[in-house]
Structure formats: C-alpha cells, structure tokens
Amino acid sequence: MIWNEKFECLPLKDLKNIQSERLVKTVEYVYKNSNFYKTNLEKHGITPKDIKNIDDIKKLPMTEKENLRDNYPFGLFSMPLDKIAEIHVSSGTTGNPTVVGYSKEDVELWAEVMARTLCCAGGKPGDMVQVSYGYGLFTGGLGVHYGALKAGMTIIPCSSGQTQRQLKIMQDFKPRILTCTPSYALFMVDDAKEMKIDCKKSSWEIGLFGAEPWSNAMRKEIEDIWNISATDIYGLSEIIGPGVAQECTFKDGLHLYSDVFYPEVLDAKTEKDTKEGTPGVLVITHLTKTGMPLIRYKTRDIVTIRYEKCKCGRTSPRISKVLGRTDDMIIVRGINVFPSQIEHVLLTIEETQPHYQLIVDREEGGLDTLEVLVEIKEEFFSDEVKQLNKISEKIKRQIESVLGVGVKVHLVEPKTVARFEGKAKRVIDKRKL
Ligand SMILES: [Zn+2]
C-alpha cells in the first residue's frame, strides 16, 4: 500500500511547485533563526529574496559535516533549546560527534516518512514489526518505532543484541517485518543454527535493512537464508535518521521523499548535476524541518538518481543503493576500492562466508598492501594446506580481476572474523595517511 498517496504520487509539476514554495520558506526561516546560515548566506552575497523557486537552490552554499562538528553541540539549531523535542548523536571517527536536534514537528515528520517507508517495503497497518536496530542516541531504533506507531503496526522494540532472545521472540510472536542492519541479519544465522531453528521457516516476510552499504549479492544471500523479501532503507541522522528513502516491492531503486527532502546528485569535483544514472554525491536540502534544517547538506554517499515514474505508482525520484562513500572509499596504490566490490566477489564464491575484513597497510618501500580476511564455510574447511591454497588462489584471482590491484587473501576458520551487531567495520587501515 501507499501510505501517503497525495504526496508520494504527486504529478511532477505539482511536486516542483511544492518544492519551490517550501524552499523559499526554509531559506527565509534559517536566515531569520540560524546565526550560522545568516552569516554563511551573507558571506556568499545571498539574501532570501534571491531564492524564488527550487531552481535557485544552485545559488545556495553547501553545508558540510565539518560545519556541524565545528559548531558543536547546538550551533546549527534554528530553534531555542527549550523548543527542541529530541536530540540524537552520531559518533564521528575523529573529533566531535554530530549532534542533531528535532522539533516536535520534526519528530512528527519522522513518523510520517517512516510510515511511508514501512508501507513502501510492503508493510501494512496491523503488521507486527521487530525493531532490531539499536535504540538510543543512534537514530535507527526510534525512527522505525515512530513510523510503525503512526502506521498502526504492532512494535516489538528489541533493539540490537541478545540474539538468541531475538530469535525466540521471532519464533513465538511471529512478527512479519524485521528491521536491522544487513550484517546483523546474517549474524543471526549462526545463533539460529545453534538453536536448531529452520531459518527458511522464519515468520519474517519483509526486511528493511540499512545503516551500512550492502550489495545485491548480499540481498540474495539474506533472502535465501531467511525466506524473506529484503529491501534497502536509506537514511542518515543529519537528515532525519532512517526514512529518507526506501525500496518499494519492485526493488528498482529507493524512493526518496522529495516533497520534504530535496535531492541533488552532484559530480564530486565540479559540484554540477551529474547526468541521470551517473554516480555522484548525494546532497540533500530540508524543505520542512524546523529544529535543525540543513541547506544542501553533502551526505558523502555516492548514488545515482532517476526521475521516471515507478511501476508502483510513486513519482518520487529513485536513488540507487549507496555505491560507496566519498570518505570510506579506500585508495590502494592509486586505485579506488570499495568494500562492496570485494563483498560482491566473495558472495559468488561457493566456499566462503560473507564475513570478511580488509586490512590495508604500507610496506617499508611505500607500497600499499591489501589483505582480505575471508571466512570459509564449515563444510569446506580442511586441514589440508593444498586444498585451502586452491580456494584462496581462486578468491585472489577473482578479486584481482575486479579491482585491478593485487591482494593477499587470508582464509580463516568459520566464526573467527569479528561480528558486528551494529555497523560492520570492514576496513582496518593501518597506513599513516
Ligand atoms: Zn516504486
């Protein structure tokens, strides 16, 4: 079902009018209420009068993650703190964490876009939802929670962890929807086997998996194991948390709710729109938020975008799965490497598990090395060195042909690569860059 047909299926001309109206209002609002934006717009010689429609968005300066960190904790709020209803924090790899403030209306918006999202994946009022994203400062758990509540679903707020209890709940309560990270969906398999659960008979029919990039090969793996329809959900705390975009049941791109989040996909260097279907950096502008609206926020996620109407009837543009990040992309001997490329190869190899880790290091001579730690399946694990060498040679050959860079493959016993209940940490970069 379509949760909000009026806004999700707007004729494109009407959508553009709404976007224009909302952008004008938002720019007036931040100019009046945010010192950061007032200063920033003035620095670029822009006043709200210069913004008359959505096409004028190109005149506005970008907002970067550094702007949030530099103005830690509340410098980008457009509202006095006593009007802010909820605060979330995402941990940064360096420096201050990123703080996001929601007004009461923003929390209502979050519930609205997450209700759209749950229905977009195939859910409907009355469904039972197992929320296995973490609850707390991370936006995953509460975001799904608000949306499910609004959509009239039954919520099981499991949060992440305590896997055997999660599985018992699945068996006894029979929830139809599972929401967690894709790596957690795979992580649960080992425990399920220990509990002698037949994964194929799980009660889950629909999964909303996100918070980390994953490949279509991994989708197939999850769908086969759990007998579930695995859909991709996209979000980030700076924009709202989960609920920015979601795949419909056709699984042909993620619908981005562009009546409230205006997307641009820009070339990383020139910052001009990429051609439809060409990868670029996703930049999002809030059109209705009031707590901490952001103008042209650079997500650092690389996606493609398409504007044609979907078979499901929704007119909102569709973005691709996240193809990589502008920042966690690793460069090895001058070659761009995305962990998802390696994951894709591993999933095509019969003897391996989709549990892996990449270790990047630099030799004394200055040459970069890329080591791939791969877990081998129980039934293929053997004490015979010759046998193992054969498998690792095969993996090495295939990865090298995809990446175009030499790798060392290191096979490890089943269940030895670190498991992650939240975001998987796939890359260990030991180089001092
Ligand atoms: Zn669709």
Boltz pocket constraint, residues with backbone or C-beta under 6 A from the ligand:
constraints:
  - pocket:
      binder: B
      contacts: [[A, 248], [A, 249], [A, 250], [A, 253], [A, 255], [A, 310], [A, 311], [A, 312], [A, 313], [A, 314]]
      max_distance: 6.0
